[in-house]
Amino acid sequence: MASIFDQHLPRTPANFAPLTPLSFIERTAEVYPDRLAIVHGGLRQSWGETYARCRRLASSLRRAGIGKNDTVAVMLPNTPPMVEAHFGVPMAGAVLNTLNTRLDPETIAFMLDHGEARAVIVDPEFSATMARALALRTGTAPLLVIEVEDALYGPPAQPLGSTRYEDFISAGDPQFAWELPRDEWDAIALNYTSGTTGNPKGVVYHHRGAHQNAVSNILEWDLPKHAVYLWTLPMFHCNGWCFPWTLAARAGVNVCLRRVEAQAVFDAIRQHGVTHYCGAPIVQSLLVNAPDSMKENVPAGVKAMVAGAAPPAAMIEGMERLGFDLTHVYGLTEVYGPATVCAKQDDWSQLDIGERARLNARQGVRYHLQRSAEVLDPETLQPVPRDGETMGEIMFRGNIAMKGYLKNPQATQEAFAGGWFHSGDLAVQYPDGYIKIRDRSKDIIISGGENISSIEVEDVLYRHPAVLAAAVVARPDPKWGETPCAFVELKAGAEVTEADIVAHCRQQLAGFKVPRAVVFGELPKTSTGKIQKFELRQRAGSGAAIDG
């Protein structure tokens, strides 16, 4: 028998609306139409103007026959069209596929075909790559190519001879009556994971998850109204960790940045009063290690969010000297970017730098609107003891998780086995509930039957004052099976030998964990600053190299 609370209490448009981040720009344009939304060179664009342009884009896409569940790919840097695409494309009912601008034409061609793109918007900087990708497509369906013009960059390297973005926008209706998704489970975005041996997997986001993570960003950072945000994080990466939608919710300012260079970052902070930015550890290190002359008159209090490798003590100290406040987050493409945060406790500020670094190096606790983030035994799916020692796998469940992998039901089923999203990251959980990654399952080095965490060795390497970046991978060894091989990138002007690095590690690590080889040089990194370990495994001759 139905409960009294289920009788005559229907869900109607009056009491229920699907959650979508598109509602954020609608409200902000109504309430703050004249507030600054986008800065790009000499361009100053208000939220009212931005909303109208997004509606024009949606209208023009519809007129071109693109609608619900059609894919619109974009190959754009952090420029105004990229911000507009995050709203205009889903306003048309379509799905936004932000392409990694660092990828090769073959991979781009695969993504266009696999995602069944109906249109692609291209920045002039990437026209030559896109031209080659278009030629490599195996799909025969027509593809609308829309070319952006950017006076700050110049003419395209290879004109594609197609529709111009401004012409396309201008033909649209600024009052286009876009609609909320019929179901908040509808797809809003498609993001591809990086593949190293096979094809990359297409991660599908839904409107509800994008909304929930955008709001969580506000809650984790106490993001104020009208925050000024500098785009150092690529918007193609997990939709910029959902920050295009977050900033719309707070009527913030998008300060666009085509390339991340220390001088450009510090100039933007001074000129525009930047209050917040995100980036991988390499971005933070770039700023910390910049010449003092670049840092002059940089205001204190800028808030930085870092994800990827845990911030070492040297980075935290450097950020504190800059007067910047660092927040450590953790996540994956499959959970919309960051989904846990190392929430700071009040008493941490009284601790010495070493202890603060140890605490801040943890991946932390679940985002506000994520249902759960736990370290579980991958076999039993039971929580591991919260002792900071017992290893398990980080798993998520809740609203901030992908719909699944596009056209890959087996991978989707495996990822969600047992009702949890399996991250593949091995970690421990402390008595206070904070999670700390020990390694990726494929990054554990097994030497003479002993497990060695590459992250543990890397943490020690980062404590050396000459080390800018470090990564440790397995190297085949005829006696031990595998031994640690360290790849080290030194700070500018630093001089250190292999023996110096080994001696430093011996002071802090058990003998079997000390690297048997040290290779100096610049480390290969992705466009977001993540060190590409698969390439280092290949250099080291590791059998795990094929696993990426």
C-alpha angles and dihedrals in degrees: 000000000000118000119251085245091061096049121097091345102112129178106248138164086263095063106021135049127170113255113247134154088229088080089066096066091043092058095041092051089052097046102031106022093150097046116111113263108167135026119189118158104303093346118112112181124182127218090250090054092044093051091050091050092049090052090049090052092050091047093050092048090053091049087053089057096257116135145129115013094356113135121237113190123201130195101193140136122224095299134126095271088058091055091047093049091060089066107022096053097052090040085066089053090251130129120248117226110189108198122214104248092210095062126108122252093253092058092043089052090052091051094048090052098040093048090044092229115202094189139013129201113207133195116220091244090066101037095108092051091047092049090057091044092052090052091052096052116119094196117097100201113115115260123206109222116203117190122208120213117211120183090198090063106030134224121341118272088232117012111225094206095229142113117324116232097228092048089049092049094045092056091058130092114257088203095050108158100229118181136221113256111273088231126024086220089069115116117262102171144014119210125180123220116224113265123205104177107008131027118297118260121244112233113204120210125199129215093248094054093046090051093047096048092045090055092044089057088059093048097046093049099032083233108201127222112274094016113176108231125193115211102228090135113076112250088217089067109088087327088299089304086298091293096132086066093039092056092049089055091055097038087240131164123259107211102195121217122184095193133020108236124151095236093049092048095050092044091052092048091053097040100044103028094244112201102178142024139161132217150143119271090265089063092052091047090050089059097040092051096043117117114277090241090067092054098055115129093002104153119241122238100054109150118223128190118206130191134172118048115024112266109256122223092258091058093047090049091048093050090049090053088054089050091241123143112225124207119189118214134172136202147116138244088262091062098046093263117292115030101158130047133197092235108205120233120218095241094055091080090067093058127093120262094259093055092043089052091050092051095042091049090071119099089230133200135330123288114260095257098036110101097218145349114185142159106239137179101256091217101047100021087225121136115264117233111280093236101118089243111067111088125221139145125281109242132181136200132175142058097326098070131099125261086239142268116318113250091349109103094164093055090045092051092049093048092052098038113150094010095293133101106240110218098188089227116127115218149151129234124222128219089260090058096251116142124223122191116228096180149309108278089245092049097062108112114215109204119176089338093308121117115231121193110221089205091058091054091044091053089058093047091053089057091066107100093225096053119100097171135359141184132181126205137169120271120196113252125187093217105034100027091232136013131186117269116194124210110197132189112197129215116257111284094008119136121197136146133225088251090055092053093046092049090050091053093046089060092060108024138060111260096252090055095055113107113258090202134030121198118192124208144084112314120233111248139183122241088269093054097257113146111245102230094177089067091048090050089055091051090049092048092240119170087221091064092098091059094068 
